[in-house]
Amino acid sequence: MSATSTMIIDAGLRGLAALLDPDRLSSVLERAGVRLARRSHLRYKPGTSCLAGIVLDDGVAFGYAVADSAGPKLDKIIRKTDPAAVLVHDRDRNLIIARARADRDLPALADPHAALAAIRPGPSATLRTLAYKPQRRWVGLASRAGEPPLLLRAYRPATVADAHRRLTWYEHLTGGRRIVGWQPRSGVIATSFQPGASLADLIDHGTATDTNLHDTGVALARLHDHPPLSGPTVRQADPAATVALIGVLLPEQSARAERILARLRATAPAAVAPQPCHGDFSADQVIIHNHHADLSEMSSPMTQLGSDKSVGLIDFDRSGLGDPAADLAGLPAAGLGPAAFDRVLAGYRTVRPMPAGLDWHLAHALLLRAAEPFRSGAADWAAAIPERLTRIEEALS
């Protein structure tokens, strides 16, 4: 049994262990007749709920454990969905595991083919899941013979209008077009697809070049250097929830995390004139296009940046006016190594000066992600979280 399950005891969530321990989760799913590929991510509210993204051999699913008081919520999910979508319903532990189409917060997943047809009628498409965060967002690739592929994005109906507003703002900013259509009631937006490999994947495989990294810096700097257009502001997340979670996971680190948070709040840099920003930047949001790809499929001139016009920036549904330093800080906070980050910064400096306050924004971004080893199911999360706190302290020193 993994350290994840043995170190967390939450009497209020009897189904928690089944979601935290990969071996136990795999066993539970095998009894339901399906095979676990991996657990993608989880969102844990101590004593209240735990929501896990689950990747199966034949699709995506979610696991949801709740406190006794929320048991009726699970019963409602069961009543409102196709019974075949429910893989596990453990009433004793207030736990369900169900396929994504049972995710009532993302109603488009009940029939994504119908959601696509409402935006672009035509023959049946092949849908492939690219990303799924239960109750938050799903992104899939829709392919039809003879047509360019589309990205289909499913949101909560309450949040889709904001995502659409930000994507529309980005289109107006750049003069390009990515949005193909949207359905507010079902929470769906369809956008054009940029072919290529993510910079994160290239780095993981050791095939990212210095030019790729340099041109990433150029592309981001040109976005930041664009004349501002009145519009939404980037929402800056508060790391207080992460600090509270660390206090539950590792009580001996609680006071340390609280001190870091207090120092961050006391040393926040002065506000800067807001500039166009991505809002959720990391190497995952950078596409390196195939040199032989049809560049006319790129979304706009703003994404055809770099010395060989091969770099595209994607996922602007959190974009808006903000502090450029926060965008830059997202790269190392999400795992980009120092040498690679230096190459990105070198490209950035060819367009515009470095923004002030980068160290503070890096510390802020790192604290937001400090519990990521636990959320992603890393076996060494109990050691990795204190190491991340040390890195934050170094950034603030």
C-alpha positions as CSV (number, residue, x, y, z in Angstrom):
1,M,0.0,0.0,0.0
2,S,1.3,3.4,-0.9
3,A,2.3,6.2,1.5
4,T,-0.5,8.3,0.2
5,S,-3.2,6.1,1.7
6,T,-1.4,5.1,5.0
7,M,-0.5,8.7,6.0
8,I,-3.9,10.3,5.5
9,I,-6.7,9.4,7.9
10,D,-10.0,11.3,7.5
11,A,-12.8,9.8,9.6
12,G,-15.3,12.0,7.8
13,L,-14.5,10.5,4.4
14,R,-14.7,6.7,4.5
15,G,-14.2,6.5,0.8
16,L,-11.0,8.5,0.7
17,A,-8.6,5.6,0.9
18,A,-10.0,4.0,-2.2
19,L,-9.2,7.1,-4.2
20,L,-5.7,7.8,-2.7
21,D,-4.2,4.4,-2.9
22,P,-3.6,3.3,-6.6
23,D,-3.5,-0.4,-5.6
24,R,-6.8,-0.2,-3.8
25,L,-8.4,1.9,-6.6
26,S,-7.2,-0.6,-9.2
27,S,-8.7,-3.5,-7.2
28,V,-12.1,-1.7,-6.8
29,L,-12.2,-1.0,-10.5
30,E,-11.2,-4.5,-11.5
31,R,-14.2,-5.9,-9.5
32,A,-16.3,-3.5,-11.6
33,G,-14.9,-5.0,-14.8
34,V,-12.7,-2.1,-15.9
35,R,-8.9,-1.5,-15.7
36,L,-7.2,1.5,-14.2
37,A,-4.6,3.2,-16.4
38,R,-3.8,6.0,-13.9
39,R,-5.3,8.5,-11.5
40,S,-4.8,11.9,-13.0
41,H,-5.5,14.4,-10.3
42,L,-7.5,14.9,-7.2
43,R,-9.2,17.8,-5.3
44,Y,-9.4,17.1,-1.6
45,K,-11.4,19.1,1.0
46,P,-10.6,17.6,4.4
47,G,-13.7,16.2,6.1
48,T,-15.9,17.3,3.2
49,S,-15.1,15.6,-0.1
50,C,-12.4,14.2,-2.4
51,L,-12.8,14.3,-6.2
52,A,-10.4,12.3,-8.4
53,G,-9.8,12.2,-12.1
54,I,-9.4,8.6,-13.3
55,V,-8.1,7.4,-16.6
56,L,-9.3,3.9,-17.6
57,D,-8.1,1.7,-20.4
58,D,-11.2,2.7,-22.3
59,G,-11.9,6.3,-21.4
60,V,-12.0,8.8,-18.5
61,A,-14.0,8.7,-15.3
62,F,-14.2,10.3,-11.9
63,G,-14.2,9.1,-8.3
64,Y,-16.2,11.1,-5.7
65,A,-16.1,10.5,-1.9
66,V,-18.2,12.7,0.3
67,A,-19.1,13.1,4.0
68,D,-22.2,11.5,5.4
69,S,-24.1,14.8,5.2
70,A,-23.6,14.9,1.4
71,G,-24.6,11.3,0.8
72,P,-27.9,12.4,-0.9
73,K,-25.9,14.3,-3.4
74,L,-24.4,11.0,-4.6
75,D,-27.8,9.4,-4.7
76,K,-29.0,12.3,-7.0
77,I,-26.1,11.7,-9.4
78,I,-27.1,8.1,-9.6
79,R,-30.7,8.9,-10.3
80,K,-29.9,11.5,-12.9
81,T,-27.5,9.5,-15.0
82,D,-27.3,6.4,-17.2
83,P,-26.9,3.4,-14.9
84,A,-24.3,2.0,-17.2
85,A,-22.1,5.0,-16.5
86,V,-21.8,4.2,-12.8
87,L,-19.0,1.7,-12.2
88,V,-19.0,1.8,-8.4
89,H,-21.6,2.9,-5.8
90,D,-20.5,2.2,-2.3
91,R,-23.2,3.5,0.0
92,D,-21.3,2.4,3.1
93,R,-18.4,4.6,2.2
94,N,-20.3,7.3,0.4
95,L,-18.2,6.7,-2.7
96,I,-19.0,6.6,-6.4
97,I,-16.8,6.0,-9.4
98,A,-18.5,6.8,-12.7
99,R,-17.6,7.5,-16.3
100,A,-17.3,11.1,-17.4
101,R,-20.8,11.2,-19.0
102,A,-22.2,11.0,-15.4
103,D,-20.5,14.3,-14.5
104,R,-23.6,16.5,-14.0
105,D,-21.5,19.7,-13.6
106,L,-20.4,19.3,-17.2
107,P,-23.7,18.5,-18.9
108,A,-22.2,18.4,-22.4
109,L,-20.4,15.2,-21.5
110,A,-23.7,13.3,-21.3
111,D,-23.6,13.5,-25.2
112,P,-20.6,15.3,-26.5
113,H,-21.5,14.3,-30.1
114,A,-24.8,16.1,-29.8
115,A,-22.9,19.1,-28.3
116,L,-20.6,19.2,-31.3
117,A,-23.4,18.8,-33.8
118,A,-25.2,21.8,-32.3
119,I,-22.2,23.9,-33.2
120,R,-21.1,22.3,-36.4
121,P,-23.7,19.9,-37.9
122,G,-22.3,17.1,-40.0
123,P,-21.4,13.4,-39.9
124,S,-20.4,11.7,-36.7
125,A,-17.0,12.7,-35.4
126,T,-14.3,10.8,-33.5
127,L,-13.8,12.3,-30.1
128,R,-10.6,11.9,-28.1
129,T,-10.2,13.2,-24.6
130,L,-7.2,15.5,-24.2
131,A,-7.8,16.7,-20.6
132,Y,-10.4,16.2,-18.0
133,K,-10.8,17.8,-14.6
134,P,-14.0,16.5,-13.1
135,Q,-16.7,19.1,-12.4
136,R,-14.4,21.8,-13.9
137,R,-13.5,21.2,-17.6
138,W,-13.1,18.7,-20.3
139,V,-11.2,19.2,-23.6
140,G,-11.4,16.8,-26.5
141,L,-10.3,16.6,-30.1
142,A,-13.1,16.2,-32.6
143,S,-12.1,14.7,-36.0
144,R,-14.2,14.3,-39.1
145,A,-13.0,13.0,-42.4
146,G,-12.3,15.9,-44.8
147,E,-12.5,18.6,-42.2
148,P,-10.0,20.4,-40.0
149,P,-10.1,19.0,-36.4
150,L,-11.7,21.0,-33.7
151,L,-11.1,21.4,-30.0
152,L,-14.3,20.8,-28.1
153,R,-14.3,22.4,-24.6
154,A,-16.9,21.5,-22.0
155,Y,-17.3,23.8,-19.0
156,R,-19.8,24.3,-16.2
157,P,-22.7,26.3,-17.6
158,A,-22.0,28.9,-14.9
159,T,-18.4,29.5,-16.0
160,V,-18.6,29.1,-19.8
161,A,-19.6,32.7,-20.5
162,D,-16.5,34.0,-18.7
163,A,-14.3,31.6,-20.7
164,H,-16.0,32.6,-23.9
165,R,-15.5,36.3,-23.0
166,R,-11.8,35.8,-22.4
167,L,-11.3,33.9,-25.6
168,T,-13.2,36.5,-27.5
169,W,-11.1,39.3,-25.9
170,Y,-8.0,37.5,-27.1
171,E,-9.3,37.2,-30.6
172,H,-10.0,41.0,-30.6
173,L,-6.6,41.7,-29.2
174,T,-4.8,39.7,-31.9
175,G,-7.0,40.1,-34.8
176,G,-7.2,36.4,-35.3
177,R,-10.1,33.9,-35.0
178,R,-10.2,30.7,-33.0
179,I,-13.8,30.3,-31.8
180,V,-15.9,28.3,-34.1
181,G,-19.0,28.4,-32.0
182,W,-20.4,27.9,-28.5
183,Q,-23.5,26.7,-26.7
184,P,-24.1,28.6,-23.4
185,R,-26.7,26.3,-22.0
186,S,-24.7,23.1,-22.4
187,G,-21.4,24.9,-21.5
188,V,-19.5,24.1,-24.7
189,I,-17.0,26.1,-26.8
190,A,-15.5,24.8,-30.0
191,T,-12.2,26.3,-31.2
192,S,-9.8,25.6,-34.0
193,F,-7.0,23.1,-33.3
194,Q,-3.3,23.9,-33.5
195,P,-1.3,20.9,-34.7
196,G,2.1,20.1,-33.1
197,A,3.6,18.9,-29.9
198,S,3.5,20.7,-26.5
199,L,6.7,22.1,-25.3
200,A,6.2,20.2,-22.1
201,D,6.1,16.9,-24.0
202,L,9.2,17.8,-25.9
203,I,11.0,18.6,-22.7
204,D,9.9,15.4,-21.1
205,H,11.2,13.4,-24.1
206,G,14.5,15.4,-24.2
207,T,13.8,16.8,-27.7
208,A,13.1,20.4,-27.0
209,T,15.7,22.6,-28.7
210,D,17.3,25.9,-27.6
211,T,15.4,27.5,-30.4
212,N,12.1,26.2,-29.1
213,L,12.7,27.7,-25.7
214,H,14.1,31.0,-27.1
215,D,11.0,31.4,-29.4
216,T,8.7,30.6,-26.5
217,G,10.1,33.6,-24.7
218,V,9.7,35.7,-27.8
219,A,6.1,34.7,-28.3
220,L,5.2,35.4,-24.7
221,A,7.0,38.8,-24.7
222,R,5.1,39.8,-27.9
223,L,1.9,39.0,-26.2
224,H,2.9,41.1,-23.2
225,D,4.1,43.9,-25.5
226,H,0.8,44.1,-27.4
227,P,-1.1,47.4,-26.9
228,P,-3.6,46.7,-24.1
229,L,-7.2,46.3,-25.1
230,S,-9.9,47.1,-22.5
231,G,-11.2,43.8,-21.2
232,P,-11.2,41.3,-18.3
233,T,-8.5,41.1,-15.7
234,V,-6.6,38.0,-14.9
235,R,-7.8,36.5,-11.6
236,Q,-5.0,35.9,-9.2
237,A,-5.6,32.8,-7.1
238,D,-5.1,32.8,-3.4
239,P,-2.7,30.2,-2.0
240,A,-4.4,30.2,1.4
241,A,-6.4,27.0,0.5
242,T,-3.1,25.2,-0.4
243,V,-1.6,26.3,2.9
244,A,-4.6,24.9,4.8
245,L,-4.3,21.6,2.9
246,I,-0.6,21.3,3.8
247,G,-1.5,21.8,7.4
248,V,-3.8,18.8,7.2
249,L,-1.5,16.6,5.2
250,L,1.7,17.5,7.1
251,P,0.8,19.1,10.4
252,E,4.5,19.6,11.3
253,Q,4.8,21.9,8.2
254,S,1.7,23.9,9.0
255,A,3.4,26.8,10.8
256,R,6.1,27.0,8.2
257,A,3.6,27.2,5.4
258,E,1.7,29.9,7.3
259,R,4.8,32.0,7.7
260,I,5.6,31.8,4.0
261,L,2.0,32.9,3.2
262,A,2.3,35.8,5.7
263,R,5.6,36.9,4.2
264,L,4.2,36.7,0.7
265,R,1.3,39.0,1.7
266,A,3.6,41.4,3.4
267,T,6.0,41.7,0.5
268,A,3.6,41.8,-2.4
269,P,5.1,44.1,-5.1
270,A,3.5,47.3,-6.2
271,A,0.8,47.0,-8.8
272,V,2.0,47.5,-12.4
273,A,0.2,48.8,-15.4
274,P,-1.7,45.8,-16.6
275,Q,-0.7,44.2,-19.9
276,P,-2.2,41.4,-22.0
277,C,-1.4,38.1,-20.3
278,H,-2.1,34.4,-20.8
279,G,-3.3,34.0,-17.3
280,D,-2.4,30.3,-16.8
281,F,1.0,29.9,-18.5
282,S,3.2,26.8,-18.5
283,A,5.0,24.7,-21.0
284,D,1.8,22.8,-21.6
285,Q,0.4,25.9,-23.2
286,V,3.1,26.2,-25.8
287,I,2.7,24.3,-29.1
288,I,5.7,23.6,-31.3
289,H,4.4,23.3,-34.8
290,N,5.7,20.8,-37.3
291,H,7.8,22.8,-39.8
292,H,5.9,21.0,-42.6
293,A,2.5,21.8,-41.1
294,D,0.1,24.1,-42.9
295,L,0.7,27.3,-41.1
296,S,-2.6,28.7,-42.3
297,E,-4.2,26.5,-39.6
298,M,-2.6,28.6,-36.9
299,S,-5.1,30.8,-35.0
300,S,-3.6,34.2,-35.5
301,P,-0.4,36.2,-36.1
302,M,0.1,36.4,-32.4
303,T,0.7,32.7,-32.3
304,Q,3.0,32.6,-35.3
305,L,6.0,34.0,-33.4
306,G,9.6,33.1,-33.1
307,S,12.6,32.9,-35.5
308,D,11.0,30.1,-37.5
309,K,7.3,30.9,-36.9
310,S,6.9,27.5,-35.2
311,V,5.6,28.5,-31.8
312,G,1.9,28.7,-30.9
313,L,0.4,29.7,-27.6
314,I,-2.9,28.0,-26.6
315,D,-5.7,27.9,-24.0
316,F,-6.6,31.6,-23.5
317,D,-9.8,30.9,-21.6
318,R,-8.2,32.5,-18.5
319,S,-6.5,35.4,-20.4
320,G,-6.9,39.1,-19.6
321,L,-5.0,42.1,-18.3
322,G,-2.5,41.4,-15.6
323,D,1.1,41.3,-14.5
324,P,3.5,39.8,-17.1
325,A,5.7,38.5,-14.3
326,A,3.0,36.2,-13.2
327,D,2.9,34.6,-16.7
328,L,6.7,34.1,-16.7
329,A,6.6,32.6,-13.2
330,G,4.2,29.9,-14.3
331,L,7.0,28.2,-16.3
332,P,9.4,27.3,-13.5
333,A,6.5,26.8,-11.0
334,A,5.1,24.1,-13.3
335,G,8.5,22.4,-13.5
336,L,10.6,24.0,-16.2
337,G,14.2,23.6,-15.2
338,P,16.6,26.6,-14.5
339,A,18.7,26.1,-17.7
340,A,15.6,25.9,-19.9
341,F,14.0,28.9,-18.2
342,D,17.1,30.9,-18.8
343,R,16.8,30.2,-22.5
344,V,13.1,31.4,-22.4
345,L,14.2,34.5,-20.6
346,A,16.9,35.2,-23.2
347,G,14.2,35.1,-25.9
348,Y,11.9,37.3,-23.9
349,R,14.6,40.0,-23.4
350,T,15.0,40.3,-27.2
351,V,11.5,41.9,-27.3
352,R,11.0,43.7,-24.0
353,P,12.7,44.2,-20.6
354,M,12.1,41.7,-17.8
355,P,9.1,42.6,-15.7
356,A,9.8,43.5,-12.1
357,G,8.8,41.3,-9.2
358,L,9.5,38.0,-10.9
359,D,10.9,36.4,-7.7
360,W,7.8,37.2,-5.7
361,H,5.5,35.9,-8.4
362,L,7.6,32.7,-8.6
363,A,7.2,32.2,-4.9
364,H,3.5,32.9,-5.2
365,A,3.1,30.4,-8.0
366,L,5.2,27.8,-6.2
367,L,3.0,28.1,-3.1
368,L,-0.1,27.6,-5.2
369,R,1.4,24.4,-6.4
370,A,3.1,23.3,-3.2
371,A,0.6,20.4,-2.6
372,E,0.8,19.2,-6.2
373,P,2.9,16.1,-5.4
374,F,0.0,14.9,-3.2
375,R,-2.7,15.9,-5.7
376,S,-1.0,14.1,-8.5
377,G,-0.4,10.9,-6.4
378,A,3.4,11.0,-6.2
379,A,4.7,8.3,-3.9
380,D,7.1,10.7,-2.3
381,W,4.7,13.5,-1.7
382,A,5.4,13.7,2.0
383,A,9.1,14.5,1.3
384,A,8.4,16.6,-1.9
385,I,6.1,19.1,-0.2
386,P,8.7,20.3,2.4
387,E,11.3,20.5,-0.5
388,R,8.9,22.8,-2.3
389,L,8.5,25.0,0.7
390,T,12.3,25.3,0.9
391,R,12.4,26.5,-2.7
392,I,9.7,29.1,-2.0
393,E,11.8,30.4,1.0
394,E,14.8,30.6,-1.3
395,A,12.8,32.6,-3.9
396,L,11.7,35.0,-1.1
397,S,15.2,35.4,0.3
